Amino acid sequence: IELRPVAPTTETWKWDLQTIPVRIIPVEQHV
């Protein structure tokens, strides 16, 4: 899981938060 704030903006955090769950869902299903 990659959780690193690239920019000090909320827009970047929103994108990261949306990308994290989307990537975790398929990974958990495969396991």
PQR file with spaces between the fields and no chain letter, atoms N, CA, C, O and H, PARSE charges and radii, in Angstrom:
ATOM       1  N    ILE     1       0.854   -1.198    0.000 -0.4000 1.5000
ATOM       2  CA   ILE     1       0.000    0.000    0.000 -0.0000 2.0000
ATOM       3  C    ILE     1       0.888    1.246    0.000  0.5500 1.7000
ATOM       4  O    ILE     1       1.781    1.390    0.836 -0.5500 1.4000
ATOM       5  N    GLU     2       0.630    2.124   -0.934 -0.4000 1.5000
ATOM       6  CA   GLU     2       1.440    3.356   -1.010 -0.0000 2.0000
ATOM       7  C    GLU     2       0.649    4.543   -0.488  0.5500 1.7000
ATOM       8  O    GLU     2      -0.366    4.937   -1.063 -0.5500 1.4000
ATOM       9  H    GLU     2      -0.095    2.008   -1.612  0.4000 1.0000
ATOM      10  N    LEU     3       1.133    5.105    0.616 -0.4000 1.5000
ATOM      11  CA   LEU     3       0.435    6.261    1.195 -0.0000 2.0000
ATOM      12  C    LEU     3       1.428    7.400    1.366  0.5500 1.7000
ATOM      13  O    LEU     3       1.966    7.604    2.454 -0.5500 1.4000
ATOM      14  H    LEU     3       1.957    4.784    1.083  0.4000 1.0000
ATOM      15  N    ARG     4       1.669    8.144    0.289 -0.4000 1.5000
ATOM      16  CA   ARG     4       2.641    9.251    0.379 -0.0000 2.0000
ATOM      17  C    ARG     4       2.053   10.505   -0.250  0.5500 1.7000
ATOM      18  O    ARG     4       1.769   10.514   -1.447 -0.5500 1.4000
ATOM      19  H    ARG     4       1.232    7.978   -0.595  0.4000 1.0000
ATOM      20  N    PRO     5       1.867   11.546    0.518 -0.5600 1.5000
ATOM      21  CA   PRO     5       1.316   12.810   -0.002  0.2800 2.0000
ATOM      22  C    PRO     5       2.304   13.480   -0.948  0.5500 1.7000
ATOM      23  O    PRO     5       3.333   14.003   -0.521 -0.5500 1.4000
ATOM      24  N    VAL     6       1.982   13.458   -2.228 -0.4000 1.5000
ATOM      25  CA   VAL     6       2.887   14.056   -3.225 -0.0000 2.0000
ATOM      26  C    VAL     6       2.854   15.574   -3.121  0.5500 1.7000
ATOM      27  O    VAL     6       3.880   16.238   -3.269 -0.5500 1.4000
ATOM      28  H    VAL     6       1.146   13.033   -2.575  0.4000 1.0000
ATOM      29  N    ALA     7       1.679   16.115   -2.868 -0.4000 1.5000
ATOM      30  CA   ALA     7       1.560   17.578   -2.776 -0.0000 2.0000
ATOM      31  C    ALA     7       0.748   17.946   -1.539  0.5500 1.7000
ATOM      32  O    ALA     7      -0.108   17.175   -1.106 -0.5500 1.4000
ATOM      33  H    ALA     7       0.845   15.576   -2.747  0.4000 1.0000
ATOM      34  N    PRO     8       1.011   19.115   -0.971 -0.5600 1.5000
ATOM      35  CA   PRO     8       0.284   19.567    0.225  0.2800 2.0000
ATOM      36  C    PRO     8      -1.111   20.075   -0.125  0.5500 1.7000
ATOM      37  O    PRO     8      -1.512   21.156    0.305 -0.5500 1.4000
ATOM      38  N    THR     9      -1.842   19.293   -0.904 -0.4000 1.5000
ATOM      39  CA   THR     9      -3.186   19.724   -1.309 -0.0000 2.0000
ATOM      40  C    THR     9      -4.196   18.615   -1.023  0.5500 1.7000
ATOM      41  O    THR     9      -3.840   17.437   -0.991 -0.5500 1.4000
ATOM      42  H    THR     9      -1.516   18.415   -1.254  0.4000 1.0000
ATOM      43  N    THR    10      -5.429   18.989   -0.821 -0.4000 1.5000
ATOM      44  CA   THR    10      -6.470   17.991   -0.531 -0.0000 2.0000
ATOM      45  C    THR    10      -6.834   17.223   -1.798  0.5500 1.7000
ATOM      46  O    THR    10      -7.278   16.078   -1.720 -0.5500 1.4000
ATOM      47  H    THR    10      -5.718   19.946   -0.847  0.4000 1.0000
ATOM      48  N    GLU    11      -6.652   17.834   -2.952 -0.4000 1.5000
ATOM      49  CA   GLU    11      -6.995   17.152   -4.210 -0.0000 2.0000
ATOM      50  C    GLU    11      -6.112   15.922   -4.404  0.5500 1.7000
ATOM      51  O    GLU    11      -6.571   14.886   -4.884 -0.5500 1.4000
ATOM      52  H    GLU    11      -6.292   18.764   -3.016  0.4000 1.0000
ATOM      53  N    THR    12      -4.862   16.047   -4.033 -0.4000 1.5000
ATOM      54  CA   THR    12      -3.950   14.906   -4.180 -0.0000 2.0000
ATOM      55  C    THR    12      -4.328   13.806   -3.210  0.5500 1.7000
ATOM      56  O    THR    12      -4.292   12.624   -3.551 -0.5500 1.4000
ATOM      57  H    THR    12      -4.489   16.889   -3.644  0.4000 1.0000
ATOM      58  N    TRP    13      -4.690   14.202   -1.998 -0.4000 1.5000
ATOM      59  CA   TRP    13      -5.077   13.202   -0.993 -0.0000 2.0000
ATOM      60  C    TRP    13      -6.346   12.472   -1.427  0.5500 1.7000
ATOM      61  O    TRP    13      -6.482   11.266   -1.220 -0.5500 1.4000
ATOM      62  H    TRP    13      -4.719   15.163   -1.721  0.4000 1.0000
ATOM      63  N    LYS    14      -7.272   13.214   -2.030 -0.4000 1.5000
ATOM      64  CA   LYS    14      -8.537   12.599   -2.484 -0.0000 2.0000
ATOM      65  C    LYS    14      -8.232   11.530   -3.536  0.5500 1.7000
ATOM      66  O    LYS    14      -8.823   10.450   -3.520 -0.5500 1.4000
ATOM      67  H    LYS    14      -7.162   14.194   -2.199  0.4000 1.0000
ATOM      68  N    TRP    15      -7.323   11.830   -4.433 -0.4000 1.5000
ATOM      69  CA   TRP    15      -6.985   10.880   -5.494 -0.0000 2.0000
ATOM      70  C    TRP    15      -6.316    9.650   -4.905  0.5500 1.7000
ATOM      71  O    TRP    15      -6.603    8.520   -5.301 -0.5500 1.4000
ATOM      72  H    TRP    15      -6.843   12.707   -4.446  0.4000 1.0000
ATOM      73  N    ASP    16      -5.409    9.885   -3.943 -0.4000 1.5000
ATOM      74  CA   ASP    16      -4.703    8.768   -3.304 -0.0000 2.0000
ATOM      75  C    ASP    16      -5.683    7.881   -2.545  0.5500 1.7000
ATOM      76  O    ASP    16      -5.601    6.654   -2.605 -0.5500 1.4000
ATOM      77  H    ASP    16      -5.176   10.803   -3.621  0.4000 1.0000
ATOM      78  N    LEU    17      -6.602    8.510   -1.837 -0.4000 1.5000
ATOM      79  CA   LEU    17      -7.571    7.743   -1.039 -0.0000 2.0000
ATOM      80  C    LEU    17      -8.464    6.912   -1.952  0.5500 1.7000
ATOM      81  O    LEU    17      -8.873    5.808   -1.592 -0.5500 1.4000
ATOM      82  H    LEU    17      -6.669    9.507   -1.789  0.4000 1.0000
ATOM      83  N    GLN    18      -8.766    7.445   -3.134 -0.4000 1.5000
ATOM      84  CA   GLN    18      -9.648    6.707   -4.055 -0.0000 2.0000
ATOM      85  C    GLN    18      -8.877    5.600   -4.768  0.5500 1.7000
ATOM      86  O    GLN    18      -9.449    4.581   -5.153 -0.5500 1.4000
ATOM      87  H    GLN    18      -8.434    8.342   -3.426  0.4000 1.0000
ATOM      88  N    THR    19      -7.584    5.811   -4.937 -0.4000 1.5000
ATOM      89  CA   THR    19      -6.778    4.808   -5.641 -0.0000 2.0000
ATOM      90  C    THR    19      -6.401    3.664   -4.716  0.5500 1.7000
ATOM      91  O    THR    19      -6.275    2.522   -5.158 -0.5500 1.4000
ATOM      92  H    THR    19      -7.119    6.640   -4.624  0.4000 1.0000
ATOM      93  N    ILE    20      -6.221    3.958   -3.441 -0.4000 1.5000
ATOM      94  CA   ILE    20      -5.828    2.920   -2.476 -0.0000 2.0000
ATOM      95  C    ILE    20      -6.904    1.827   -2.372  0.5500 1.7000
ATOM      96  O    ILE    20      -6.587    0.652   -2.558 -0.5500 1.4000
ATOM      97  H    ILE    20      -6.324    4.886   -3.082  0.4000 1.0000
ATOM      98  N    PRO    21      -8.157    2.177   -2.081 -0.5600 1.5000
ATOM      99  CA   PRO    21      -9.211    1.166   -1.956  0.2800 2.0000
ATOM     100  C    PRO    21      -9.458    0.430   -3.266  0.5500 1.7000
ATOM     101  O    PRO    21      -9.742   -0.768   -3.258 -0.5500 1.4000
ATOM     102  N    VAL    22      -9.356    1.114   -4.361 -0.4000 1.5000
ATOM     103  CA   VAL    22      -9.601    0.477   -5.665 -0.0000 2.0000
ATOM     104  C    VAL    22      -8.539   -0.592   -5.926  0.5500 1.7000
ATOM     105  O    VAL    22      -8.816   -1.607   -6.565 -0.5500 1.4000
ATOM     106  H    VAL    22      -9.125    2.087   -4.367  0.4000 1.0000
ATOM     107  N    ARG    23      -7.330   -0.360   -5.431 -0.4000 1.5000
ATOM     108  CA   ARG    23      -6.244   -1.322   -5.675 -0.0000 2.0000
ATOM     109  C    ARG    23      -6.285   -2.430   -4.618  0.5500 1.7000
ATOM     110  O    ARG    23      -5.849   -3.553   -4.871 -0.5500 1.4000
ATOM     111  H    ARG    23      -7.105    0.465   -4.912  0.4000 1.0000
ATOM     112  N    ILE    24      -6.798   -2.113   -3.464 -0.4000 1.5000
ATOM     113  CA   ILE    24      -6.848   -3.106   -2.381 -0.0000 2.0000
ATOM     114  C    ILE    24      -7.982   -4.104   -2.633  0.5500 1.7000
ATOM     115  O    ILE    24      -7.849   -5.284   -2.309 -0.5500 1.4000
ATOM     116  H    ILE    24      -7.152   -1.201   -3.258  0.4000 1.0000
ATOM     117  N    ILE    25      -9.073   -3.646   -3.198 -0.4000 1.5000
ATOM     118  CA   ILE    25     -10.235   -4.513   -3.445 -0.0000 2.0000
ATOM     119  C    ILE    25      -9.843   -5.719   -4.330  0.5500 1.7000
ATOM     120  O    ILE    25     -10.094   -6.859   -3.939 -0.5500 1.4000
ATOM     121  H    ILE    25      -9.180   -2.688   -3.462  0.4000 1.0000
ATOM     122  N    PRO    26      -9.246   -5.496   -5.489 -0.5600 1.5000
ATOM     123  CA   PRO    26      -8.881   -6.625   -6.359  0.2800 2.0000
ATOM     124  C    PRO    26      -7.792   -7.496   -5.733  0.5500 1.7000
ATOM     125  O    PRO    26      -7.778   -8.710   -5.931 -0.5500 1.4000
ATOM     126  N    VAL    27      -6.896   -6.889   -4.991 -0.4000 1.5000
ATOM     127  CA   VAL    27      -5.808   -7.655   -4.366 -0.0000 2.0000
ATOM     128  C    VAL    27      -6.373   -8.587   -3.304  0.5500 1.7000
ATOM     129  O    VAL    27      -5.953   -9.740   -3.204 -0.5500 1.4000
ATOM     130  H    VAL    27      -6.908   -5.902   -4.830  0.4000 1.0000
ATOM     131  N    GLU    28      -7.310   -8.103   -2.521 -0.4000 1.5000
ATOM     132  CA   GLU    28      -7.905   -8.940   -1.463 -0.0000 2.0000
ATOM     133  C    GLU    28      -8.730  -10.067   -2.082  0.5500 1.7000
ATOM     134  O    GLU    28      -8.763  -11.178   -1.552 -0.5500 1.4000
ATOM     135  H    GLU    28      -7.651   -7.167   -2.603  0.4000 1.0000
ATOM     136  N    GLN    29      -9.379   -9.787   -3.178 -0.4000 1.5000
ATOM     137  CA   GLN    29     -10.218  -10.813   -3.821 -0.0000 2.0000
ATOM     138  C    GLN    29      -9.339  -11.932   -4.381  0.5500 1.7000
ATOM     139  O    GLN    29      -9.713  -13.104   -4.339 -0.5500 1.4000
ATOM     140  H    GLN    29      -9.352   -8.885   -3.608  0.4000 1.0000
ATOM     141  N    HIS    30      -8.187  -11.566   -4.897 -0.4000 1.5000
ATOM     142  CA   HIS    30      -7.280  -12.565   -5.457 -0.0000 2.0000
ATOM     143  C    HIS    30      -6.745  -13.474   -4.359  0.5500 1.7000
ATOM     144  O    HIS    30      -6.548  -14.672   -4.563 -0.5500 1.4000
ATOM     145  H    HIS    30      -7.883  -10.614   -4.932  0.4000 1.0000
ATOM     146  N    VAL    31      -6.513  -12.880   -3.190 -0.4000 1.5000
ATOM     147  CA   VAL    31      -5.978  -13.657   -2.063 -0.0000 2.0000
ATOM     148  C    VAL    31      -7.090  -14.552   -1.520  0.5500 1.7000
ATOM     149  O    VAL    31      -6.871  -15.299   -0.567 -0.5500 1.4000
ATOM     150  H    VAL    31      -6.673  -11.907   -3.024  0.4000 1.0000
